[in-house]
Amino acid sequence: MGKNFKFSSIGARLTFWFFIIALLPLIMVNIAIYIHMVDSMKVSLFHRLEAVRDIEVAELNRRLKERTSDIRTIADDN
C-alpha cells in the first residue's frame, strides 16, 4: 500500500502530465462559468421577484381605490 506509482515508460509519464496540464485550465474555466451562471440566475430571480412585487402593488392600489370609491358612494347616499 505504501508503494509509489511508477510509470512503465517515458511515454506514459508524458501522457499523464499532458492530461493533467490540459485538464487544469478546463476545470478552472468550468468553475468560472459556474460562478457566472449562479450570479446570472440570482439577478434573473431578483428581477422576477421585483416584477411580481410591482404587479402586486398595482393590484393592491387598484383595490384600495375601488374601496375608497365604494366608501365615498355609500357616504354620499346617506
mmCIF file of the N, C-alpha and C atoms, coordinates in Angstrom:
data_MODEL
# 
_entry.id   MODEL 
# 
loop_
_atom_site.group_PDB 
_atom_site.id 
_atom_site.type_symbol 
_atom_site.label_atom_id 
_atom_site.label_alt_id 
_atom_site.label_comp_id 
_atom_site.label_asym_id 
_atom_site.label_entity_id 
_atom_site.label_seq_id 
_atom_site.pdbx_PDB_ins_code 
_atom_site.Cartn_x 
_atom_site.Cartn_y 
_atom_site.Cartn_z 
_atom_site.occupancy 
_atom_site.B_iso_or_equiv 
_atom_site.pdbx_formal_charge 
_atom_site.auth_seq_id 
_atom_site.auth_comp_id 
_atom_site.auth_asym_id 
_atom_site.auth_atom_id 
_atom_site.pdbx_PDB_model_num 
ATOM 1   N N  . MET A 1 1  ? 0.803   -1.194 0.000   1.00 0.00 ? 1  MET A N  1 
ATOM 2   C CA . MET A 1 1  ? 0.000   0.000  0.000   1.00 0.00 ? 1  MET A CA 1 
ATOM 3   C C  . MET A 1 1  ? 0.846   1.258  0.000   1.00 0.00 ? 1  MET A C  1 
ATOM 4   N N  . GLY A 1 2  ? 2.012   1.217  0.548   1.00 0.00 ? 2  GLY A N  1 
ATOM 5   C CA . GLY A 1 2  ? 2.852   2.386  0.641   1.00 0.00 ? 2  GLY A CA 1 
ATOM 6   C C  . GLY A 1 2  ? 3.693   2.607  -0.606  1.00 0.00 ? 2  GLY A C  1 
ATOM 7   N N  . LYS A 1 3  ? 3.476   1.815  -1.640  1.00 0.00 ? 3  LYS A N  1 
ATOM 8   C CA . LYS A 1 3  ? 4.278   1.956  -2.853  1.00 0.00 ? 3  LYS A CA 1 
ATOM 9   C C  . LYS A 1 3  ? 3.876   3.193  -3.637  1.00 0.00 ? 3  LYS A C  1 
ATOM 10  N N  . ASN A 1 4  ? 4.858   3.854  -4.215  1.00 0.00 ? 4  ASN A N  1 
ATOM 11  C CA . ASN A 1 4  ? 4.592   4.986  -5.098  1.00 0.00 ? 4  ASN A CA 1 
ATOM 12  C C  . ASN A 1 4  ? 4.265   4.450  -6.486  1.00 0.00 ? 4  ASN A C  1 
ATOM 13  N N  . PHE A 1 5  ? 3.422   5.187  -7.196  1.00 0.00 ? 5  PHE A N  1 
ATOM 14  C CA . PHE A 1 5  ? 3.073   4.792  -8.559  1.00 0.00 ? 5  PHE A CA 1 
ATOM 15  C C  . PHE A 1 5  ? 4.246   5.110  -9.469  1.00 0.00 ? 5  PHE A C  1 
ATOM 16  N N  . LYS A 1 6  ? 4.667   4.124  -10.242 1.00 0.00 ? 6  LYS A N  1 
ATOM 17  C CA . LYS A 1 6  ? 5.788   4.323  -11.164 1.00 0.00 ? 6  LYS A CA 1 
ATOM 18  C C  . LYS A 1 6  ? 5.299   4.081  -12.579 1.00 0.00 ? 6  LYS A C  1 
ATOM 19  N N  . PHE A 1 7  ? 5.722   4.950  -13.483 1.00 0.00 ? 7  PHE A N  1 
ATOM 20  C CA . PHE A 1 7  ? 5.362   4.809  -14.881 1.00 0.00 ? 7  PHE A CA 1 
ATOM 21  C C  . PHE A 1 7  ? 6.260   3.768  -15.529 1.00 0.00 ? 7  PHE A C  1 
ATOM 22  N N  . SER A 1 8  ? 5.667   3.023  -16.451 1.00 0.00 ? 8  SER A N  1 
ATOM 23  C CA . SER A 1 8  ? 6.448   1.976  -17.121 1.00 0.00 ? 8  SER A CA 1 
ATOM 24  C C  . SER A 1 8  ? 7.326   2.537  -18.226 1.00 0.00 ? 8  SER A C  1 
ATOM 25  N N  . SER A 1 9  ? 6.963   3.712  -18.749 1.00 0.00 ? 9  SER A N  1 
ATOM 26  C CA . SER A 1 9  ? 7.781   4.290  -19.819 1.00 0.00 ? 9  SER A CA 1 
ATOM 27  C C  . SER A 1 9  ? 7.682   5.806  -19.775 1.00 0.00 ? 9  SER A C  1 
ATOM 28  N N  . ILE A 1 10 ? 8.558   6.441  -20.511 1.00 0.00 ? 10 ILE A N  1 
ATOM 29  C CA . ILE A 1 10 ? 8.538   7.900  -20.592 1.00 0.00 ? 10 ILE A CA 1 
ATOM 30  C C  . ILE A 1 10 ? 7.276   8.375  -21.306 1.00 0.00 ? 10 ILE A C  1 
ATOM 31  N N  . GLY A 1 11 ? 6.782   7.576  -22.256 1.00 0.00 ? 11 GLY A N  1 
ATOM 32  C CA . GLY A 1 11 ? 5.545   7.921  -22.970 1.00 0.00 ? 11 GLY A CA 1 
ATOM 33  C C  . GLY A 1 11 ? 4.353   7.969  -22.034 1.00 0.00 ? 11 GLY A C  1 
ATOM 34  N N  . ALA A 1 12 ? 4.282   7.021  -21.115 1.00 0.00 ? 12 ALA A N  1 
ATOM 35  C CA . ALA A 1 12 ? 3.185   7.005  -20.141 1.00 0.00 ? 12 ALA A CA 1 
ATOM 36  C C  . ALA A 1 12 ? 3.281   8.222  -19.230 1.00 0.00 ? 12 ALA A C  1 
ATOM 37  N N  . ARG A 1 13 ? 4.511   8.568  -18.815 1.00 0.00 ? 13 ARG A N  1 
ATOM 38  C CA . ARG A 1 13 ? 4.711   9.734  -17.959 1.00 0.00 ? 13 ARG A CA 1 
ATOM 39  C C  . ARG A 1 13 ? 4.309   11.013 -18.683 1.00 0.00 ? 13 ARG A C  1 
ATOM 40  N N  . LEU A 1 14 ? 4.728   11.159 -19.948 1.00 0.00 ? 14 LEU A N  1 
ATOM 41  C CA . LEU A 1 14 ? 4.372   12.347 -20.727 1.00 0.00 ? 14 LEU A CA 1 
ATOM 42  C C  . LEU A 1 14 ? 2.861   12.432 -20.964 1.00 0.00 ? 14 LEU A C  1 
ATOM 43  N N  . THR A 1 15 ? 2.240   11.309 -21.243 1.00 0.00 ? 15 THR A N  1 
ATOM 44  C CA . THR A 1 15 ? 0.791   11.285 -21.458 1.00 0.00 ? 15 THR A CA 1 
ATOM 45  C C  . THR A 1 15 ? 0.059   11.711 -20.183 1.00 0.00 ? 15 THR A C  1 
ATOM 46  N N  . PHE A 1 16 ? 0.497   11.186 -19.062 1.00 0.00 ? 16 PHE A N  1 
ATOM 47  C CA . PHE A 1 16 ? -0.113  11.544 -17.784 1.00 0.00 ? 16 PHE A CA 1 
ATOM 48  C C  . PHE A 1 16 ? -0.023  13.052 -17.544 1.00 0.00 ? 16 PHE A C  1 
ATOM 49  N N  . TRP A 1 17 ? 1.161   13.616 -17.675 1.00 0.00 ? 17 TRP A N  1 
ATOM 50  C CA . TRP A 1 17 ? 1.330   15.037 -17.424 1.00 0.00 ? 17 TRP A CA 1 
ATOM 51  C C  . TRP A 1 17 ? 0.620   15.899 -18.461 1.00 0.00 ? 17 TRP A C  1 
ATOM 52  N N  . PHE A 1 18 ? 0.542   15.429 -19.697 1.00 0.00 ? 18 PHE A N  1 
ATOM 53  C CA . PHE A 1 18 ? -0.200  16.159 -20.716 1.00 0.00 ? 18 PHE A CA 1 
ATOM 54  C C  . PHE A 1 18 ? -1.672  16.278 -20.325 1.00 0.00 ? 18 PHE A C  1 
ATOM 55  N N  . PHE A 1 19 ? -2.268  15.176 -19.877 1.00 0.00 ? 19 PHE A N  1 
ATOM 56  C CA . PHE A 1 19 ? -3.674  15.218 -19.479 1.00 0.00 ? 19 PHE A CA 1 
ATOM 57  C C  . PHE A 1 19 ? -3.887  16.083 -18.235 1.00 0.00 ? 19 PHE A C  1 
ATOM 58  N N  . ILE A 1 20 ? -2.970  16.014 -17.292 1.00 0.00 ? 20 ILE A N  1 
ATOM 59  C CA . ILE A 1 20 ? -3.092  16.857 -16.089 1.00 0.00 ? 20 ILE A CA 1 
ATOM 60  C C  . ILE A 1 20 ? -3.025  18.330 -16.474 1.00 0.00 ? 20 ILE A C  1 
ATOM 61  N N  . ILE A 1 21 ? -2.052  18.679 -17.307 1.00 0.00 ? 21 ILE A N  1 
ATOM 62  C CA . ILE A 1 21 ? -1.885  20.081 -17.710 1.00 0.00 ? 21 ILE A CA 1 
ATOM 63  C C  . ILE A 1 21 ? -3.062  20.534 -18.572 1.00 0.00 ? 21 ILE A C  1 
ATOM 64  N N  . ALA A 1 22 ? -3.639  19.649 -19.377 1.00 0.00 ? 22 ALA A N  1 
ATOM 65  C CA . ALA A 1 22 ? -4.777  20.008 -20.219 1.00 0.00 ? 22 ALA A CA 1 
ATOM 66  C C  . ALA A 1 22 ? -6.059  20.141 -19.401 1.00 0.00 ? 22 ALA A C  1 
ATOM 67  N N  . LEU A 1 23 ? -6.197  19.357 -18.354 1.00 0.00 ? 23 LEU A N  1 
ATOM 68  C CA . LEU A 1 23 ? -7.431  19.383 -17.567 1.00 0.00 ? 23 LEU A CA 1 
ATOM 69  C C  . LEU A 1 23 ? -7.502  20.566 -16.606 1.00 0.00 ? 23 LEU A C  1 
ATOM 70  N N  . LEU A 1 24 ? -6.392  21.048 -16.130 1.00 0.00 ? 24 LEU A N  1 
ATOM 71  C CA . LEU A 1 24 ? -6.423  22.161 -15.174 1.00 0.00 ? 24 LEU A CA 1 
ATOM 72  C C  . LEU A 1 24 ? -7.100  23.413 -15.732 1.00 0.00 ? 24 LEU A C  1 
ATOM 73  N N  . PRO A 1 25 ? -6.741  23.891 -16.933 1.00 0.00 ? 25 PRO A N  1 
ATOM 74  C CA . PRO A 1 25 ? -7.456  25.064 -17.457 1.00 0.00 ? 25 PRO A CA 1 
ATOM 75  C C  . PRO A 1 25 ? -8.937  24.773 -17.709 1.00 0.00 ? 25 PRO A C  1 
ATOM 76  N N  . LEU A 1 26 ? -9.232  23.564 -18.138 1.00 0.00 ? 26 LEU A N  1 
ATOM 77  C CA . LEU A 1 26 ? -10.623 23.194 -18.371 1.00 0.00 ? 26 LEU A CA 1 
ATOM 78  C C  . LEU A 1 26 ? -11.430 23.262 -17.077 1.00 0.00 ? 26 LEU A C  1 
ATOM 79  N N  . ILE A 1 27 ? -10.867 22.765 -16.002 1.00 0.00 ? 27 ILE A N  1 
ATOM 80  C CA . ILE A 1 27 ? -11.542 22.811 -14.708 1.00 0.00 ? 27 ILE A CA 1 
ATOM 81  C C  . ILE A 1 27 ? -11.704 24.254 -14.242 1.00 0.00 ? 27 ILE A C  1 
ATOM 82  N N  . MET A 1 28 ? -10.673 25.055 -14.420 1.00 0.00 ? 28 MET A N  1 
ATOM 83  C CA . MET A 1 28 ? -10.751 26.457 -13.998 1.00 0.00 ? 28 MET A CA 1 
ATOM 84  C C  . MET A 1 28 ? -11.807 27.219 -14.789 1.00 0.00 ? 28 MET A C  1 
ATOM 85  N N  . VAL A 1 29 ? -11.891 26.976 -16.092 1.00 0.00 ? 29 VAL A N  1 
ATOM 86  C CA . VAL A 1 29 ? -12.906 27.644 -16.917 1.00 0.00 ? 29 VAL A CA 1 
ATOM 87  C C  . VAL A 1 29 ? -14.300 27.195 -16.500 1.00 0.00 ? 29 VAL A C  1 
ATOM 88  N N  . ASN A 1 30 ? -14.464 25.910 -16.218 1.00 0.00 ? 30 ASN A N  1 
ATOM 89  C CA . ASN A 1 30 ? -15.777 25.418 -15.789 1.00 0.00 ? 30 ASN A CA 1 
ATOM 90  C C  . ASN A 1 30 ? -16.197 26.035 -14.461 1.00 0.00 ? 30 ASN A C  1 
ATOM 91  N N  . ILE A 1 31 ? -15.265 26.222 -13.560 1.00 0.00 ? 31 ILE A N  1 
ATOM 92  C CA . ILE A 1 31 ? -15.585 26.865 -12.284 1.00 0.00 ? 31 ILE A CA 1 
ATOM 93  C C  . ILE A 1 31 ? -16.008 28.313 -12.516 1.00 0.00 ? 31 ILE A C  1 
ATOM 94  N N  . ALA A 1 32 ? -15.278 29.017 -13.385 1.00 0.00 ? 32 ALA A N  1 
ATOM 95  C CA . ALA A 1 32 ? -15.636 30.410 -13.684 1.00 0.00 ? 32 ALA A CA 1 
ATOM 96  C C  . ALA A 1 32 ? -17.013 30.502 -14.330 1.00 0.00 ? 32 ALA A C  1 
ATOM 97  N N  . ILE A 1 33 ? -17.308 29.596 -15.251 1.00 0.00 ? 33 ILE A N  1 
ATOM 98  C CA . ILE A 1 33 ? -18.627 29.577 -15.906 1.00 0.00 ? 33 ILE A CA 1 
ATOM 99  C C  . ILE A 1 33 ? -19.715 29.296 -14.882 1.00 0.00 ? 33 ILE A C  1 
ATOM 100 N N  . TYR A 1 34 ? -19.470 28.359 -13.992 1.00 0.00 ? 34 TYR A N  1 
ATOM 101 C CA . TYR A 1 34 ? -20.451 28.026 -12.960 1.00 0.00 ? 34 TYR A CA 1 
ATOM 102 C C  . TYR A 1 34 ? -20.746 29.241 -12.080 1.00 0.00 ? 34 TYR A C  1 
ATOM 103 N N  . ILE A 1 35 ? -19.708 29.925 -11.642 1.00 0.00 ? 35 ILE A N  1 
ATOM 104 C CA . ILE A 1 35 ? -19.896 31.104 -10.789 1.00 0.00 ? 35 ILE A CA 1 
ATOM 105 C C  . ILE A 1 35 ? -20.691 32.171 -11.536 1.00 0.00 ? 35 ILE A C  1 
ATOM 106 N N  . HIS A 1 36 ? -20.365 32.386 -12.807 1.00 0.00 ? 36 HIS A N  1 
ATOM 107 C CA . HIS A 1 36 ? -21.085 33.376 -13.607 1.00 0.00 ? 36 HIS A CA 1 
ATOM 108 C C  . HIS A 1 36 ? -22.556 32.981 -13.773 1.00 0.00 ? 36 HIS A C  1 
ATOM 109 N N  . MET A 1 37 ? -22.822 31.704 -14.008 1.00 0.00 ? 37 MET A N  1 
ATOM 110 C CA . MET A 1 37 ? -24.212 31.250 -14.170 1.00 0.00 ? 37 MET A CA 1 
ATOM 111 C C  . MET A 1 37 ? -25.001 31.431 -12.888 1.00 0.00 ? 37 MET A C  1 
ATOM 112 N N  . VAL A 1 38 ? -24.403 31.141 -11.757 1.00 0.00 ? 38 VAL A N  1 
ATOM 113 C CA . VAL A 1 38 ? -25.099 31.307 -10.473 1.00 0.00 ? 38 VAL A CA 1 
ATOM 114 C C  . VAL A 1 38 ? -25.435 32.776 -10.251 1.00 0.00 ? 38 VAL A C  1 
ATOM 115 N N  . ASP A 1 39 ? -24.473 33.656 -10.523 1.00 0.00 ? 39 ASP A N  1 
ATOM 116 C CA . ASP A 1 39 ? -24.735 35.092 -10.374 1.00 0.00 ? 39 ASP A CA 1 
ATOM 117 C C  . ASP A 1 39 ? -25.838 35.551 -11.319 1.00 0.00 ? 39 ASP A C  1 
ATOM 118 N N  . SER A 1 40 ? -25.819 35.068 -12.561 1.00 0.00 ? 40 SER A N  1 
ATOM 119 C CA . SER A 1 40 ? -26.850 35.440 -13.534 1.00 0.00 ? 40 SER A CA 1 
ATOM 120 C C  . SER A 1 40 ? -28.226 34.966 -13.091 1.00 0.00 ? 40 SER A C  1 
ATOM 121 N N  . MET A 1 41 ? -28.285 33.754 -12.551 1.00 0.00 ? 41 MET A N  1 
ATOM 122 C CA . MET A 1 41 ? -29.577 33.242 -12.079 1.00 0.00 ? 41 MET A CA 1 
ATOM 123 C C  . MET A 1 41 ? -30.087 34.043 -10.894 1.00 0.00 ? 41 MET A C  1 
ATOM 124 N N  . LYS A 1 42 ? -29.189 34.466 -10.000 1.00 0.00 ? 42 LYS A N  1 
ATOM 125 C CA . LYS A 1 42 ? -29.610 35.289 -8.866  1.00 0.00 ? 42 LYS A CA 1 
ATOM 126 C C  . LYS A 1 42 ? -30.189 36.617 -9.348  1.00 0.00 ? 42 LYS A C  1 
ATOM 127 N N  . VAL A 1 43 ? -29.518 37.237 -10.316 1.00 0.00 ? 43 VAL A N  1 
ATOM 128 C CA . VAL A 1 43 ? -30.001 38.513 -10.850 1.00 0.00 ? 43 VAL A CA 1 
ATOM 129 C C  . VAL A 1 43 ? -31.355 38.321 -11.534 1.00 0.00 ? 43 VAL A C  1 
ATOM 130 N N  . SER A 1 44 ? -31.482 37.257 -12.321 1.00 0.00 ? 44 SER A N  1 
ATOM 131 C CA . SER A 1 44 ? -32.737 36.981 -13.025 1.00 0.00 ? 44 SER A CA 1 
ATOM 132 C C  . SER A 1 44 ? -33.871 36.748 -12.030 1.00 0.00 ? 44 SER A C  1 
ATOM 133 N N  . LEU A 1 45 ? -33.605 35.979 -11.004 1.00 0.00 ? 45 LEU A N  1 
ATOM 134 C CA . LEU A 1 45 ? -34.621 35.710 -9.991  1.00 0.00 ? 45 LEU A CA 1 
ATOM 135 C C  . LEU A 1 45 ? -35.016 36.985 -9.259  1.00 0.00 ? 45 LEU A C  1 
ATOM 136 N N  . PHE A 1 46 ? -34.045 37.828 -8.963  1.00 0.00 ? 46 PHE A N  1 
ATOM 137 C CA . PHE A 1 46 ? -34.337 39.088 -8.294  1.00 0.00 ? 46 PHE A CA 1 
ATOM 138 C C  . PHE A 1 46 ? -35.230 39.971 -9.161  1.00 0.00 ? 46 PHE A C  1 
ATOM 139 N N  . HIS A 1 47 ? -34.947 40.024 -10.467 1.00 0.00 ? 47 HIS A N  1 
ATOM 140 C CA . HIS A 1 47 ? -35.778 40.823 -11.369 1.00 0.00 ? 47 HIS A CA 1 
ATOM 141 C C  . HIS A 1 47 ? -37.200 40.263 -11.449 1.00 0.00 ? 47 HIS A C  1 
ATOM 142 N N  . ARG A 1 48 ? -37.319 38.958 -11.460 1.00 0.00 ? 48 ARG A N  1 
ATOM 143 C CA . ARG A 1 48 ? -38.665 38.350 -11.462 1.00 0.00 ? 48 ARG A CA 1 
ATOM 144 C C  . ARG A 1 48 ? -39.420 38.714 -10.195 1.00 0.00 ? 48 ARG A C  1 
ATOM 145 N N  . LEU A 1 49 ? -38.742 38.638 -9.061  1.00 0.00 ? 49 LEU A N  1 
ATOM 146 C CA . LEU A 1 49 ? -39.398 38.991 -7.802  1.00 0.00 ? 49 LEU A CA 1 
ATOM 147 C C  . LEU A 1 49 ? -39.803 40.451 -7.778  1.00 0.00 ? 49 LEU A C  1 
ATOM 148 N N  . GLU A 1 50 ? -38.961 41.322 -8.324  1.00 0.00 ? 50 GLU A N  1 
ATOM 149 C CA . GLU A 1 50 ? -39.333 42.734 -8.411  1.00 0.00 ? 50 GLU A CA 1 
ATOM 150 C C  . GLU A 1 50 ? -40.567 42.922 -9.285  1.00 0.00 ? 50 GLU A C  1 
ATOM 151 N N  . ALA A 1 51 ? -40.655 42.195 -10.390 1.00 0.00 ? 51 ALA A N  1 
ATOM 152 C CA . ALA A 1 51 ? -41.812 42.308 -11.276 1.00 0.00 ? 51 ALA A CA 1 
ATOM 153 C C  . ALA A 1 51 ? -43.081 41.842 -10.566 1.00 0.00 ? 51 ALA A C  1 
ATOM 154 N N  . VAL A 1 52 ? -42.990 40.740 -9.849  1.00 0.00 ? 52 VAL A N  1 
ATOM 155 C CA . VAL A 1 52 ? -44.153 40.246 -9.104  1.00 0.00 ? 52 VAL A CA 1 
ATOM 156 C C  . VAL A 1 52 ? -44.552 41.254 -8.040  1.00 0.00 ? 52 VAL A C  1 
ATOM 157 N N  . ARG A 1 53 ? -43.560 41.837 -7.356  1.00 0.00 ? 53 ARG A N  1 
ATOM 158 C CA . ARG A 1 53 ? -43.848 42.853 -6.344  1.00 0.00 ? 53 ARG A CA 1 
ATOM 159 C C  . ARG A 1 53 ? -44.576 44.042 -6.955  1.00 0.00 ? 53 ARG A C  1 
ATOM 160 N N  . ASP A 1 54 ? -44.105 44.510 -8.107  1.00 0.00 ? 54 ASP A N  1 
ATOM 161 C CA . ASP A 1 54 ? -44.743 45.661 -8.753  1.00 0.00 ? 54 ASP A CA 1 
ATOM 162 C C  . ASP A 1 54 ? -46.173 45.346 -9.173  1.00 0.00 ? 54 ASP A C  1 
ATOM 163 N N  . ILE A 1 55 ? -46.415 44.147 -9.664  1.00 0.00 ? 55 ILE A N  1 
ATOM 164 C CA . ILE A 1 55 ? -47.771 43.733 -10.048 1.00 0.00 ? 55 ILE A CA 1 
ATOM 165 C C  . ILE A 1 55 ? -48.672 43.694 -8.820  1.00 0.00 ? 55 ILE A C  1 
ATOM 166 N N  . GLU A 1 56 ? -48.151 43.145 -7.733  1.00 0.00 ? 56 GLU A N  1 
ATOM 167 C CA . GLU A 1 56 ? -48.951 43.067 -6.503  1.00 0.00 ? 56 GLU A CA 1 
ATOM 168 C C  . GLU A 1 56 ? -49.256 44.459 -5.944  1.00 0.00 ? 56 GLU A C  1 
ATOM 169 N N  . VAL A 1 57 ? -48.292 45.351 -5.996  1.00 0.00 ? 57 VAL A N  1 
ATOM 170 C CA . VAL A 1 57 ? -48.519 46.726 -5.517  1.00 0.00 ? 57 VAL A CA 1 
ATOM 171 C C  . VAL A 1 57 ? -49.591 47.396 -6.361  1.00 0.00 ? 57 VAL A C  1 
ATOM 172 N N  . ALA A 1 58 ? -49.519 47.229 -7.677  1.00 0.00 ? 58 ALA A N  1 
ATOM 173 C CA . ALA A 1 58 ? -50.522 47.821 -8.563  1.00 0.00 ? 58 ALA A CA 1 
ATOM 174 C C  . ALA A 1 58 ? -51.907 47.260 -8.264  1.00 0.00 ? 58 ALA A C  1 
ATOM 175 N N  . GLU A 1 59 ? -51.983 45.960 -8.030  1.00 0.00 ? 59 GLU A N  1 
ATOM 176 C CA . GLU A 1 59 ? -53.272 45.327 -7.713  1.00 0.00 ? 59 GLU A CA 1 
ATOM 177 C C  . GLU A 1 59 ? -53.823 45.848 -6.385  1.00 0.00 ? 59 GLU A C  1 
ATOM 178 N N  . LEU A 1 60 ? -52.968 45.967 -5.395  1.00 0.00 ? 60 LEU A N  1 
ATOM 179 C CA . LEU A 1 60 ? -53.434 46.488 -4.100  1.00 0.00 ? 60 LEU A CA 1 
ATOM 180 C C  . LEU A 1 60 ? -53.878 47.939 -4.209  1.00 0.00 ? 60 LEU A C  1 
ATOM 181 N N  . ASN A 1 61 ? -53.170 48.743 -4.967  1.00 0.00 ? 61 ASN A N  1 
ATOM 182 C CA . ASN A 1 61 ? -53.580 50.142 -5.161  1.00 0.00 ? 61 ASN A CA 1 
ATOM 183 C C  . ASN A 1 61 ? -54.920 50.220 -5.887  1.00 0.00 ? 61 ASN A C  1 
ATOM 184 N N  . ARG A 1 62 ? -55.132 49.370 -6.865  1.00 0.00 ? 62 ARG A N  1 
ATOM 185 C CA . ARG A 1 62 ? -56.408 49.345 -7.584  1.00 0.00 ? 62 ARG A CA 1 
ATOM 186 C C  . ARG A 1 62 ? -57.545 48.981 -6.632  1.00 0.00 ? 62 ARG A C  1 
ATOM 187 N N  . ARG A 1 63 ? -57.334 47.937 -5.810  1.00 0.00 ? 63 ARG A N  1 
ATOM 188 C CA . ARG A 1 63 ? -58.373 47.544 -4.857  1.00 0.00 ? 63 ARG A CA 1 
ATOM 189 C C  . ARG A 1 63 ? -58.640 48.639 -3.837  1.00 0.00 ? 63 ARG A C  1 
ATOM 190 N N  . LEU A 1 64 ? -57.590 49.310 -3.405  1.00 0.00 ? 64 LEU A N  1 
ATOM 191 C CA . LEU A 1 64 ? -57.751 50.391 -2.443  1.00 0.00 ? 64 LEU A CA 1 
ATOM 192 C C  . LEU A 1 64 ? -58.573 51.527 -3.043  1.00 0.00 ? 64 LEU A C  1 
ATOM 193 N N  . LYS A 1 65 ? -58.309 51.867 -4.289  1.00 0.00 ? 65 LYS A N  1 
ATOM 194 C CA . LYS A 1 65 ? -59.098 52.917 -4.957  1.00 0.00 ? 65 LYS A CA 1 
ATOM 195 C C  . LYS A 1 65 ? -60.556 52.506 -5.100  1.00 0.00 ? 65 LYS A C  1 
ATOM 196 N N  . GLU A 1 66 ? -60.794 51.235 -5.414  1.00 0.00 ? 66 GLU A N  1 
ATOM 197 C CA . GLU A 1 66 ? -62.177 50.744 -5.530  1.00 0.00 ? 66 GLU A CA 1 
ATOM 198 C C  . GLU A 1 66 ? -62.893 50.860 -4.187  1.00 0.00 ? 66 GLU A C  1 
ATOM 199 N N  . ARG A 1 67 ? -62.233 50.436 -3.103  1.00 0.00 ? 67 ARG A N  1 
ATOM 200 C CA . ARG A 1 67 ? -62.875 50.509 -1.786  1.00 0.00 ? 67 ARG A CA 1 
ATOM 201 C C  . ARG A 1 67 ? -63.107 51.963 -1.370  1.00 0.00 ? 67 ARG A C  1 
ATOM 202 N N  . THR A 1 68 ? -62.154 52.822 -1.691  1.00 0.00 ? 68 THR A N  1 
ATOM 203 C CA . THR A 1 68 ? -62.326 54.240 -1.381  1.00 0.00 ? 68 THR A CA 1 
ATOM 204 C C  . THR A 1 68 ? -63.515 54.806 -2.140  1.00 0.00 ? 68 THR A C  1 
ATOM 205 N N  . SER A 1 69 ? -63.638 54.418 -3.394  1.00 0.00 ? 69 SER A N  1 
ATOM 206 C CA . SER A 1 69 ? -64.774 54.860 -4.200  1.00 0.00 ? 69 SER A CA 1 
ATOM 207 C C  . SER A 1 69 ? -66.083 54.322 -3.634  1.00 0.00 ? 69 SER A C  1 
ATOM 208 N N  . ASP A 1 70 ? -66.076 53.061 -3.209  1.00 0.00 ? 70 ASP A N  1 
ATOM 209 C CA . ASP A 1 70 ? -67.278 52.472 -2.603  1.00 0.00 ? 70 ASP A CA 1 
ATOM 210 C C  . ASP A 1 70 ? -67.665 53.222 -1.329  1.00 0.00 ? 70 ASP A C  1 
ATOM 211 N N  . ILE A 1 71 ? -66.695 53.547 -0.505  1.00 0.00 ? 71 ILE A N  1 
ATOM 212 C CA . ILE A 1 71 ? -66.968 54.261 0.742   1.00 0.00 ? 71 ILE A CA 1 
ATOM 213 C C  . ILE A 1 71 ? -67.534 55.648 0.457   1.00 0.00 ? 71 ILE A C  1 
ATOM 214 N N  . ARG A 1 72 ? -66.980 56.338 -0.534  1.00 0.00 ? 72 ARG A N  1 
ATOM 215 C CA . ARG A 1 72 ? -67.495 57.665 -0.884  1.00 0.00 ? 72 ARG A CA 1 
ATOM 216 C C  . ARG A 1 72 ? -68.913 57.576 -1.423  1.00 0.00 ? 72 ARG A C  1 
ATOM 217 N N  . THR A 1 73 ? -69.193 56.539 -2.207  1.00 0.00 ? 73 THR A N  1 
ATOM 218 C CA . THR A 1 73 ? -70.552 56.363 -2.744  1.00 0.00 ? 73 THR A CA 1 
ATOM 219 C C  . THR A 1 73 ? -71.522 56.114 -1.610  1.00 0.00 ? 73 THR A C  1 
ATOM 220 N N  . ILE A 1 74 ? -71.151 55.267 -0.663  1.00 0.00 ? 74 ILE A N  1 
ATOM 221 C CA . ILE A 1 74 ? -72.030 54.978 0.477   1.00 0.00 ? 74 ILE A CA 1 
ATOM 222 C C  . ILE A 1 74 ? -72.215 56.248 1.324   1.00 0.00 ? 74 ILE A C  1 
ATOM 223 N N  . ALA A 1 75 ? -71.145 57.006 1.517   1.00 0.00 ? 75 ALA A N  1 
ATOM 224 C CA . ALA A 1 75 ? -71.237 58.224 2.325   1.00 0.00 ? 75 ALA A CA 1 
ATOM 225 C C  . ALA A 1 75 ? -72.107 59.275 1.646   1.00 0.00 ? 75 ALA A C  1 
ATOM 226 N N  . ASP A 1 76 ? -72.060 59.361 0.326   1.00 0.00 ? 76 ASP A N  1 
ATOM 227 C CA . ASP A 1 76 ? -72.872 60.336 -0.391  1.00 0.00 ? 76 ASP A CA 1 
ATOM 228 C C  . ASP A 1 76 ? -74.361 59.959 -0.370  1.00 0.00 ? 76 ASP A C  1 
ATOM 229 N N  . ASP A 1 77 ? -74.648 58.667 -0.311  1.00 0.00 ? 77 ASP A N  1 
ATOM 230 C CA . ASP A 1 77 ? -76.034 58.218 -0.282  1.00 0.00 ? 77 ASP A CA 1 
ATOM 231 C C  . ASP A 1 77 ? -76.727 58.573 1.021   1.00 0.00 ? 77 ASP A C  1 
ATOM 232 N N  . ASN A 1 78 ? -75.968 58.702 2.096   1.00 0.00 ? 78 ASN A N  1 
ATOM 233 C CA . ASN A 1 78 ? -76.584 58.963 3.400   1.00 0.00 ? 78 ASN A CA 1 
ATOM 234 C C  . ASN A 1 78 ? -76.779 60.374 3.612   1.00 0.00 ? 78 ASN A C  1 
# 
